[in-house]
Amino acid sequence: MPVLALLDPRTTRRLLAVLAFRAALAALAALFAAGCAGSAFTGSSRGRILAVGAENEYANVISQIGGRYVQAVAVESNPNTDPHSFEASPSVAEEVSSARLVVQNGVGYDSFMNKIESASSSSSRRVIDVQTLLGLPDSTPNPHLWYKPTTMPVLAAALVADLSAIEPQHAAYFRANAQSFDRSLAPWYAAIKHFRDSYPGTPVATTEPVGDYMLEAAGTRNLTPFTLQADIMNGVDPAPQSVTLENSLFAGHRVKAFVYNEQVTDSLTASFLDQAKNYRVPVVGVYETMPTPGYSYQSWMLAEVQALERAVADRVSTEKL
């Protein structure tokens, strides 16, 4: 684990938040070890496998693959809060301690999960780290892996393997659900292809790299410097010249859409939003946790591409889904 001085400010804040209640987690882990937690938390709920997704988009995919044999719960699920400042609680630790399966993003995005897992180690708990699953290095600059169109099919296959190992008698059921899940991504893929073919090289601006993987798949040109995106993501004051460049994208009508992270906002990002509106640049809101209720992972991703196309084709903003 890198020392605090080497971490970006938001990761540091999350790590400090976890360390602040580490004693509570250790005490909770001791209770489990001593068998004092009772029989309510045994890795299953009414005969179902208890699984935890660090973010609700992962919990949603778990539930689609596991179906009636899995109870999936999410640690982060509020689309109106900043995931980077998330503070885990003893109740979260209890859920993770009881889970037979955990899915987390990795790339430093949800490192609080590693602390919780260490405080309540279990030889029977399976952990899928999506970064590791995709073979990505720790230096991967964009941690928002769920916007990458190839991520969830790989996760679905891993879920089949792990759930089948936990309950082999239901392996065929899990495989069938994964096949259905893969097919259900077709409308999203078709929408991406349609946009890429219809509006190749569309220039866009962003606040941070939340939707960058999807924007890349759609063939857009993100004119916002990645240094600015990374600074905003990491809570660092951007260089003045980067801010000037971003504002010039709106004033010079150089972009067709402004892709705005609805969950991580401050005075700077709000000023960019005002500039976009002043110069009539359509806004597309993106999220780090799946908007609920009413969305599955697939419908959420499809809605984002459709919002992007409305912005470019019809100059219509979709600030919130």
N, C-alpha and C positions, 0 to 999 in steps of 0.2 A: 504494500500500500504506500503510495507516495506520501511524503511529508506534506503538511498543510501548506508550506510555502510554495509548493509546486502545483497546488490545485487552483482552479479558477475560483473566483469569489463565491459563486453560487454553490458549487460543489462543496467548498469549505463550510459555508453556512449550514448546508444539509448535514455534513459530517459532524459539525459541532452540536447540532440539534440532537443527532442520534447519541453522541457521547454523553449529552446532558442527562439522558435517562437510561444510560447503560446499566447503572446499578439496578434500576427497576427491572430491566430485561433479565439481568442475571438472577435476580430473585425469582422472577417468573419461571425462568428455566429450571431453577432449583426445585421449585414446586412440582414441575412436570416430572423431573427426575425422581423425586420422592413419591410420585404417585398421588400428590395432594390435589391435583387439578380436577379430580372427579372423572366420571365416565362420559361426560357430555362431549369431550373433545378427544376423539380417538382416530381422527383421520377419515371419518365417514359421518354422514348425516342421514339417518333413516336408511342405512344400507348403501348410500351413495359415497363415492370418492370425494373427499374435500380437496379442492384445488384453489390456489390463489394466483391471481394475475396482478402484478405490481401496478399495472395501468389497466383501466377498464376495457380498452380495446383488446388486450390480450385475454382478459377474463371472458370477454364475449366470444372469442374464437374457441377458447377452452370449452365453453358451454355448448357451442355448436358441434364440436367433435365428440364431446363426452355425452351429450344428450341426457337421457333419463338416468344414466348411471353416475353422473357427476354433479356435484354442487360447486359452482365456480363463484368466487367472491373476488372483488377488486379492492386493492388498497387505495389507489387514486382514482377518483371518479367524478370529481366536481369540475365541470368545464368553466366555472367562474373564478377559479383560483389559479395561482402560479405554481405549477408542479415543481419548479426549481426550489421553492421555499418550503416544500412539504416537510412536515415534522411527524414522524411516526409516533405511535402511542402504544401503551401496553396492550390495548385491545388488538392492535395490528400484530404485535408480537405473539399474542395468543393464537390468532388465526394462522400465522405462519408456522408456529410450533405444532399445530394440530394437522397441518396440511400433508397430504401424501404426495402432492405435486405442486410445484411453484414455477411460474414463468415470469421472468424479469427481462428488461430491455438490455441492460449492460451499457457499455461505453461511458461509464460514469454517471449515467442519467438517473439511475435508481440504486446507487451504491448503499443506501440505507438498508436495502434488503440483505446485503451480505453481512452487515452487522447483526441484524436480527437473527439470521440463520446461524451465525457463529455463536450467538448467545443461547440458542436452543438447538444444538446439533442433533441430527437424527440420521441414523444409517438407512432408514426406510424411506426417507423423503427424497423425491427426485426433483432436481432443479434444472430447468431449461433456461439457459442464458442465451438470448437471441443473438447477441454479438458473437459469442462462441459458436453458436449454431451456424451462423453465416460465414464464419472464418475471418472476422474483421479484427484488425489490430486495435490496441488501446488508443492509438493516435487517430482513429477515425474522426474526422472533424465534425460530422453531422450525426448526432445520436438519434434522430427521429426516424428510426428504422421502419416503423409501421407505414410510413408513406411510400416506401419502396415497393413497387408492385410485385416483386419476387419474394418478399419476406414471408407473408402468411402461408403460402403453399408449403414452404419448407417447414414452418412451424407446425402446420397441420400434420405433416408426415411424422415429425418428432413426437407430437402428442399421441398419435396412433401407437407408436412404438412404446412409449412410456405407460400409457393407460392400459395397453394390452399386457404389458409386463405386470402391472398391478392386478388386473383382473383378466386373465387369459380367456376366460369363457365368453367374454364380450368382444373379442378382437375383431370379429367379422362386422359387428355393429359399428365399432369405431372406424374401421376402414370404409364402410359404406358412407358414414357421415362425412369423412374427409373427402371422398369422391364428390359428394354433393356440394360440399363447401367449395372445392376447386371449380366446379362448374358454375357456381353462383357468382364467381368473380368475373365471368365473361362480360357482363354489361359494363363494368368498370374498365376493363381492358379495351373494350370496343369504343368507349367514350374517349379514352386517352388517344387511341389510334385516330379517331375521327378528328379530334382537335389537332393532333400533330399533322395530319394530312391537309386539313382545311386552313390552318393558320400557322404554317411553318415559321419558326424563328421569331415568334411573337415576343417583343421586348416587355419585360415586367420588372417591377421593383418589389422588394420585400423588406420586412423589418428584421427577421432572423430566419435561419434555415429550416423552419418547421416543415414546410411543404416542398422543400427543394428537390427531394427525390422524385416526387410526382411531377413537378414542373419540368424537370429534366426529361422524364419519360414522355411528357407532352410536347417536347421539342421547343420549349420557350427559351429565350435568352434573358437570364437574370442579370440586369445591369447594376444591381446593388453590389458593391464590393463585398467579398466574403469576410474581409476584416471587419467591416461594419456589422454584418450579420452576427459574427462570432462575438464581437464586443457587447452587443445588445443581449445576446443569449447568455453571456457570462457575467453580466452586470458590470461591465467595464465602460468607462467614459470613452466614446469613440474619438478619434482624431478629428479636429475641426474640419480638415479638408474632406474627410469622408462624409461628414454631415452636409457640407456645402454641395458635394457631388450628388448626394441623395436628393436634396431639395431641387437641384437643377433638373433632375429627371422629371419632376412634376412641372416646374415652371417652363421647361423647354418642350413639354408635351412629347417626351421621348419614350414614354412607356404607355402600354395599352391597359394595364391593370396594376393595382397595388395589392399585393398579398400580405395581409396584416394578421399577426398573431393576436387573437382575441384574449389570450390568457396571460400574456406577459406584457404589461403596458406600464409606461412611465411618462414623464413629461416630454421626453424626446420622441418616443413613438407616437404620442398624442399629437405632437407638432407635425410629424410626418403625415399623420392621418388628416389633420386640418389642411395641410398643403395639398394633399391629393384631392380633397373635396373642393378646395378653392379653385383648382385648375381642372376640375371635372374629370379626374382620373377615377374610373370605377374601382371600388374596393371589394376584395374577396377575403372574407374572414376564414382563418384556419385555426385549428385547435390542437392541443397536445393530449387531451383526453377526449374520448368520444362523447359528443353531445347526447344527453339523455333527458327524457325518454324518447322513444320513437325511432332510434337508429340501431342498426346492426353495423358491424365493421364494414360490410360490403356497401350498404346503402349510404353510409357516411362518406366513404371514399368516392362513390359515384356522385353524390351531391356536391362534393368539392370540385370535381371536374366540370360538372354542369354549371356551377357558379362561375367558374373561370370562363367557360364559353359564353355565358350571358354577358359577362363583363366585356369580352373582346368583340363579340358579334353585335350585341345590342346596347352596349354601354350602360348596363344595369348593375348596380352594386348589390352584393349579398354580404352585408357586414356580419350577420349572425345567421346560423342555420336554424 
